[in-house]
Amino acid sequence: MKKYKNLFPLLILLCFCLSTIFQVSFLKDEYEGVVYDRTFSNQNIFAFIVILICISSFFLARKYFKYYVYLLILFGLFNVLNFTYSTSVLKLGFIKLQPLTLLIAVMYYFLNRNKFKARNLTADNFSDSIVFIDAEKIEKFKEKYKFMDDEELGKLKSDPRYVSEAKMAASQLLDERSK
């Protein structure tokens, strides 16, 4: 289930899109005794297309998925996309934000907060560039390597074949043992 956690906010948006399709298809507006058909706005149509692209990329092109989601959130925040029939806007000074997309952005942050918190700029012997570290992976490696002796952990730490999270786990285990 953890594998699909980033799909959950998109499924919520998809439900809003389906609700919009239902409202436009089956409900009518009445104004001063005259009945009008509801229509999709360009923002609605664009939202339907983008949500389908995002969900498709989750299954077909996972490496592009997060970029599509970033675009979805960015466009949604500034009302380029509208997932509901009616438009709601939150005004912060001269900036107008869409509350539903803001909620989705907050959901994505909380679903991936460990990755946001664990991003560190390291200048160790691991890499000369920015290394993005996943705290959950480090914990898994620590659990895996806890039975290794100090010599093996030292070799693992300096071996270039291991990922940075494995090396960080080995370093943390050695630090914990030396205390």
Rosetta silent file (secondary structure, phi, psi, omega in degrees, C-alpha in Angstrom):
SEQUENCE: MKKYKNLFPLLILLCFCLSTIFQVSFLKDEYEGVVYDRTFSNQNIFAFIVILICISSFFLARKYFKYYVYLLILFGLFNVLNFTYSTSVLKLGFIKLQPLTLLIAVMYYFLNRNKFKARNLTADNFSDSIVFIDAEKIEKFKEKYKFMDDEELGKLKSDPRYVSEAKMAASQLLDERSK
SCORE:     score description
SCORE:     0.000 S_00000001
   1 L     0.000  -32.558  179.932    0.000    0.000    0.000 S_00000001
   2 H   -62.050  -28.886 -179.308    2.939    2.301    0.714 S_00000001
   3 H   -63.413  -29.320 -175.459    3.894    1.970   -2.926 S_00000001
   4 H  -104.264   12.655 -175.204    0.684    3.737   -3.970 S_00000001
   5 H   -61.800  -32.960 -179.157    0.613    6.478   -1.316 S_00000001
   6 H   -76.927   -9.781  177.117    1.402    9.226   -3.857 S_00000001
   7 H   -84.460  -23.303 -176.027   -1.569    8.167   -5.954 S_00000001
   8 H   -56.468  -50.655  178.390   -4.072    8.838   -3.153 S_00000001
   9 H   -61.055  -33.507  178.002   -4.258   12.671   -3.540 S_00000001
  10 H   -68.512  -34.299  177.352   -4.703   12.249   -7.290 S_00000001
  11 H   -67.287  -33.857  174.999   -7.589    9.852   -6.709 S_00000001
  12 H   -63.740  -45.721  177.851   -9.228   12.507   -4.533 S_00000001
  13 H   -63.391  -37.429  177.275   -8.855   15.016   -7.371 S_00000001
  14 H   -61.645  -39.154  176.532  -10.205   12.425   -9.800 S_00000001
  15 H   -62.095  -40.872  176.074  -13.309   12.079   -7.604 S_00000001
  16 H   -63.706  -39.304  177.711  -13.803   15.845   -7.780 S_00000001
  17 H   -63.924  -43.486  178.645  -13.419   15.670  -11.564 S_00000001
  18 H   -64.512  -36.702  175.850  -15.982   12.867  -11.794 S_00000001
  19 H   -62.793  -39.956  177.738  -18.341   14.906   -9.606 S_00000001
  20 H   -64.073  -42.782  177.940  -17.918   17.822  -12.019 S_00000001
  21 H   -61.303  -42.476  177.771  -18.705   15.574  -14.979 S_00000001
  22 H   -61.417  -46.798 -178.505  -21.840   14.345  -13.175 S_00000001
  23 H   -61.375  -42.931 -179.250  -22.962   17.905  -12.356 S_00000001
  24 H   -70.034  -37.143 -176.227  -22.505   19.115  -15.917 S_00000001
  25 H   -74.655  -37.172 -169.124  -24.146   16.034  -17.424 S_00000001
  26 H  -117.546  -13.747 -177.073  -27.211   15.701  -15.211 S_00000001
  27 L  -107.793  153.091  179.996  -27.890   18.959  -13.378 S_00000001
  28 E  -121.514  155.873  173.225  -29.333   22.204  -14.693 S_00000001
  29 E  -105.077  140.477  176.766  -29.070   25.800  -13.495 S_00000001
  30 E  -120.795  127.994  179.842  -32.158   27.937  -13.119 S_00000001
  31 E  -136.382  117.562 -179.175  -31.920   31.701  -13.161 S_00000001
  32 L    52.605   43.984  175.789  -35.013   33.928  -13.082 S_00000001
  33 L    82.763   -3.172 -179.735  -37.253   31.114  -14.257 S_00000001
  34 E  -106.454  132.544 -179.233  -35.051   30.127  -17.208 S_00000001
  35 E   -94.095  130.053 -179.569  -33.294   26.734  -17.158 S_00000001
  36 E  -118.644  144.913  171.912  -29.738   26.619  -18.454 S_00000001
  37 E   -77.888  145.100  175.019  -27.483   23.678  -19.239 S_00000001
  38 L   -83.655  151.818  179.284  -24.224   23.575  -17.379 S_00000001
  39 L  -133.347  158.140  175.769  -20.992   23.547  -19.369 S_00000001
  40 L   -79.627  142.122  172.692  -17.374   22.697  -18.726 S_00000001
  41 L   -87.529  165.909  175.680  -14.937   25.561  -18.467 S_00000001
  42 H   -61.252  -34.097  178.062  -11.556   25.425  -20.189 S_00000001
  43 H   -64.207  -37.932  177.349  -10.031   25.060  -16.728 S_00000001
  44 H   -64.207  -47.929 -178.294  -12.153   21.944  -16.129 S_00000001
  45 H   -62.475  -44.030  177.927  -11.144   20.328  -19.408 S_00000001
  46 H   -62.340  -39.288  178.335   -7.478   21.130  -18.819 S_00000001
  47 H   -63.802  -42.128  178.606   -7.771   19.681  -15.280 S_00000001
  48 H   -60.518  -44.379 -178.655   -9.279   16.433  -16.625 S_00000001
  49 H   -64.502  -46.614 -177.294   -6.439   16.054  -19.114 S_00000001
  50 H   -66.256  -39.991  179.768   -3.702   16.810  -16.582 S_00000001
  51 H   -65.028  -38.715  177.511   -5.133   14.466  -13.935 S_00000001
  52 H   -67.887  -37.397  176.590   -5.291   11.634  -16.484 S_00000001
  53 H   -64.502  -43.224 -179.835   -1.702   12.342  -17.567 S_00000001
  54 H   -63.200  -47.211 -179.420   -0.542   12.282  -13.932 S_00000001
  55 H   -65.523  -40.273  177.324   -2.309    9.023  -13.113 S_00000001
  56 H   -63.021  -41.507 -178.799   -1.073    7.430  -16.356 S_00000001
  57 H   -66.886  -27.568  177.068    2.493    8.525  -15.662 S_00000001
  58 H   -59.838  -38.618 -177.491    2.323    6.894  -12.226 S_00000001
  59 H   -94.020  -30.771 -172.048    1.915    3.516  -13.915 S_00000001
  60 H  -104.313  -31.216 -177.129    3.657    4.024  -17.259 S_00000001
  61 L  -142.593   68.430 -172.359    6.452    6.576  -16.719 S_00000001
  62 H   -57.672  -30.965 -176.661    7.135    6.753  -12.982 S_00000001
  63 H   -68.875  -18.812  177.672   10.305    8.815  -13.364 S_00000001
  64 H   -98.317   -8.084 -173.848    8.239   11.727  -14.751 S_00000001
  65 H   -55.141  -49.424 -175.529    5.384   11.355  -12.268 S_00000001
  66 H   -65.095  -31.110  178.783    6.631   13.836   -9.671 S_00000001
  67 H   -70.216  -38.673  175.823    7.227   16.510  -12.314 S_00000001
  68 H   -64.672  -39.384  178.519    3.679   16.131  -13.601 S_00000001
  69 H   -66.329  -40.544  176.572    2.379   16.387  -10.040 S_00000001
  70 H   -58.816  -43.894  178.601    4.463   19.541   -9.467 S_00000001
  71 H   -65.171  -41.419  178.211    2.916   21.058  -12.590 S_00000001
  72 H   -58.845  -46.708 -179.317   -0.562   19.967  -11.523 S_00000001
  73 H   -66.319  -44.123 -179.891   -0.118   21.626   -8.130 S_00000001
  74 H   -62.030  -49.759  179.414    1.408   24.774   -9.608 S_00000001
  75 H   -65.743  -38.380  179.273   -1.296   25.164  -12.264 S_00000001
  76 H   -67.245  -40.477  179.652   -4.015   24.244   -9.795 S_00000001
  77 H   -59.120  -39.711 -175.306   -2.849   26.725   -7.171 S_00000001
  78 L  -100.148   24.982  171.734   -3.030   29.613   -9.608 S_00000001
  79 L    63.353   24.634  170.756   -6.419   28.610  -11.123 S_00000001
  80 L   -77.401  -32.531  175.796   -5.163   27.373  -14.477 S_00000001
  81 L  -110.615  145.209  174.540   -6.801   24.053  -13.521 S_00000001
  82 L  -136.986  117.984 -174.854  -10.177   23.710  -11.844 S_00000001
  83 L   -90.496  -10.845 -178.219  -11.234   20.311  -10.528 S_00000001
  84 L  -116.999  164.789 -179.725  -14.703   21.363   -9.379 S_00000001
  85 L   -66.426  -46.036  179.418  -17.705   22.849  -11.181 S_00000001
  86 L   -95.816  152.522 -178.609  -17.621   26.065   -9.214 S_00000001
  87 L   -98.492  126.556  174.301  -14.448   28.060   -8.669 S_00000001
  88 L  -116.640  139.684 -174.465  -13.364   28.836   -5.135 S_00000001
  89 L  -132.895  137.845  174.925  -10.490   31.208   -4.478 S_00000001
  90 E  -107.145  117.152 -176.754   -8.498   32.036   -1.377 S_00000001
  91 E   -95.289  123.425  173.930   -7.142   35.592   -1.548 S_00000001
  92 E  -120.508   91.328 -174.465   -3.844   36.312    0.187 S_00000001
  93 L    69.282 -123.221  178.396   -3.137   39.920   -0.607 S_00000001
  94 L   -93.923   -0.477 -179.767   -2.901   40.154   -4.368 S_00000001
  95 E   -94.502  131.358  177.016   -2.361   36.371   -4.749 S_00000001
  96 E  -110.927  119.673 -179.183   -5.401   34.191   -5.478 S_00000001
  97 E  -117.442  150.361  177.178   -4.975   30.499   -4.615 S_00000001
  98 L   -90.772  118.293 -174.662   -7.287   27.549   -5.108 S_00000001
  99 H   -61.327  -36.318 -178.859   -7.897   25.924   -1.673 S_00000001
 100 H   -62.382  -44.817 -179.891   -8.443   22.379   -3.019 S_00000001
 101 H   -70.002  -33.592  175.270   -5.054   22.323   -4.733 S_00000001
 102 H   -62.511  -40.755  176.459   -3.436   23.879   -1.665 S_00000001
 103 H   -62.903  -41.358  178.699   -4.891   21.007    0.377 S_00000001
 104 H   -64.552  -40.159  177.636   -3.485   18.493   -2.133 S_00000001
 105 H   -62.095  -41.947  178.014   -0.048   20.145   -1.895 S_00000001
 106 H   -64.920  -40.284  177.812   -0.170   19.850    1.908 S_00000001
 107 H   -60.656  -44.590  178.812   -1.201   16.181    1.580 S_00000001
 108 H   -62.321  -38.393  177.868    1.783   15.497   -0.686 S_00000001
 109 H   -61.327  -48.462 -177.346    4.082   17.186    1.801 S_00000001
 110 H   -69.073  -32.311  176.550    2.825   15.043    4.694 S_00000001
 111 H   -68.046  -29.354 -175.550    2.913   11.839    2.640 S_00000001
 112 L  -118.957   23.994 -174.348    6.546   12.527    1.698 S_00000001
 113 H   -63.018  -30.999  178.175    7.750   14.509    4.727 S_00000001
 114 H   -63.496  -37.725  178.222   10.533   12.046    5.518 S_00000001
 115 H   -70.514  -36.641  178.546   12.063   12.681    2.114 S_00000001
 116 H   -68.295  -41.320 -177.760   11.722   16.448    2.558 S_00000001
 117 H   -70.660  -34.221 -171.422   13.288   16.360    6.035 S_00000001
 118 L   -89.940    4.783  178.478   16.130   14.036    5.134 S_00000001
 119 E   -76.329  117.682 -177.430   17.471   15.953    2.157 S_00000001
 120 E  -126.195  149.020  171.886   20.951   17.005    3.109 S_00000001
 121 L   -93.814  114.036 -177.817   23.795   18.727    1.361 S_00000001
 122 L  -114.100  142.365  176.617   26.805   16.556    2.072 S_00000001
 123 L  -120.513   26.526  179.720   30.425   17.255    1.342 S_00000001
 124 L   -75.498 -171.283  176.940   31.677   13.933    2.692 S_00000001
 125 L   -76.644    1.452  179.714   33.609   11.352    0.772 S_00000001
 126 L   -72.933  -39.441 -175.793   30.242   10.015   -0.439 S_00000001
 127 L  -167.552  153.820  176.733   29.824   12.592   -3.173 S_00000001
 128 L   -94.511   -2.695 -178.417   30.922   16.049   -4.245 S_00000001
 129 L  -116.359 -175.776  178.796   27.394   17.040   -5.217 S_00000001
 130 L   -69.118  132.710  178.173   24.044   17.232   -3.497 S_00000001
 131 E  -117.352  126.449  177.705   22.909   13.827   -2.226 S_00000001
 132 E   -93.636  122.499 -172.042   19.267   13.233   -1.473 S_00000001
 133 L  -113.781  134.130  179.627   18.964   10.875    1.450 S_00000001
 134 L  -102.489  115.601 -176.828   15.892    8.890    2.392 S_00000001
 135 H   -61.693  -35.367  179.663   15.610    8.395    6.168 S_00000001
 136 H   -64.640  -40.108  178.928   13.403    5.314    5.759 S_00000001
 137 H   -65.609  -38.857  178.857   16.040    3.601    3.605 S_00000001
 138 H   -61.139  -43.427  179.056   18.733    4.385    6.159 S_00000001
 139 H   -62.961  -38.637  178.063   16.661    2.735    8.886 S_00000001
 140 H   -65.075  -42.354  177.967   16.164   -0.357    6.719 S_00000001
 141 H   -65.650  -38.810  178.149   19.902   -0.576    6.058 S_00000001
 142 H   -61.062  -41.213  178.232   20.652   -0.132    9.764 S_00000001
 143 H   -63.820  -38.772 -178.534   18.331   -3.035   10.540 S_00000001
 144 H   -70.857  -37.733 -173.767   20.040   -5.127    7.861 S_00000001
 145 H   -96.214    2.275 -173.781   23.604   -4.280    8.946 S_00000001
 146 L   -64.538  -19.133 -179.779   23.200   -4.335   12.727 S_00000001
 147 L   -93.700   -2.798  178.097   24.772   -7.794   12.985 S_00000001
 148 L   -76.231  149.063  176.062   27.925   -6.853   11.047 S_00000001
 149 L   -82.775  172.047 -173.728   31.109   -6.238   12.991 S_00000001
 150 H   -62.116  -35.589 -178.923   32.930   -2.891   12.958 S_00000001
 151 H   -65.523  -44.351  178.451   35.502   -3.991   10.384 S_00000001
 152 H   -63.804  -39.812  178.844   32.827   -5.033    7.876 S_00000001
 153 H   -65.060  -38.042  177.122   30.955   -1.784    8.435 S_00000001
 154 H   -63.472  -41.662  177.538   34.149    0.204    7.815 S_00000001
 155 H   -65.701  -42.213  179.729   34.729   -1.616    4.517 S_00000001
 156 H   -61.262  -40.640 -177.409   31.105   -1.091    3.500 S_00000001
 157 H   -62.742  -31.925 -177.507   31.376    2.614    4.288 S_00000001
 158 H   -99.300   -2.453 -178.328   34.311    3.074    1.917 S_00000001
 159 L   -80.422  121.839 -177.065   33.076    0.746   -0.846 S_00000001
 160 L   -70.576  -10.397 -179.110   31.887    2.754   -3.896 S_00000001
 161 L   -75.813  -15.936 -176.770   29.434    0.006   -4.917 S_00000001
 162 L   -92.554  148.387  178.346   27.037    0.879   -2.083 S_00000001
 163 L   -73.016  161.746 -175.504   24.425    3.630   -2.216 S_00000001
 164 H   -62.575  -32.783  178.547   24.789    6.662    0.039 S_00000001
 165 H   -64.893  -37.719  178.145   21.956    5.534    2.343 S_00000001
 166 H   -66.503  -40.954  179.017   23.794    2.243    3.030 S_00000001
 167 H   -66.471  -39.643  177.765   26.994    4.135    3.785 S_00000001
 168 H   -65.111  -38.988  178.077   25.142    6.536    6.084 S_00000001
 169 H   -63.688  -42.382  178.467   23.577    3.588    7.917 S_00000001
 170 H   -63.279  -42.641  178.302   27.006    2.019    8.385 S_00000001
 171 H   -62.289  -43.645 -179.858   28.398    5.332    9.695 S_00000001
 172 H   -64.982  -40.406  178.062   25.500    5.733   12.109 S_00000001
 173 H   -63.514  -42.603  177.980   25.905    2.175   13.398 S_00000001
 174 H   -63.789  -39.882  178.109   29.635    2.736   13.951 S_00000001
 175 H   -64.893  -41.779  179.309   28.916    6.008   15.758 S_00000001
 176 H   -64.171  -37.543 -179.687   26.307    4.353   17.973 S_00000001
 177 H   -72.621  -29.849 -177.279   28.710    1.538   18.883 S_00000001
 178 H   -80.320  -12.128  179.997   31.551    3.899   19.752 S_00000001
 179 L   -77.886    0.000    0.000   29.428    5.808   22.300 S_00000001
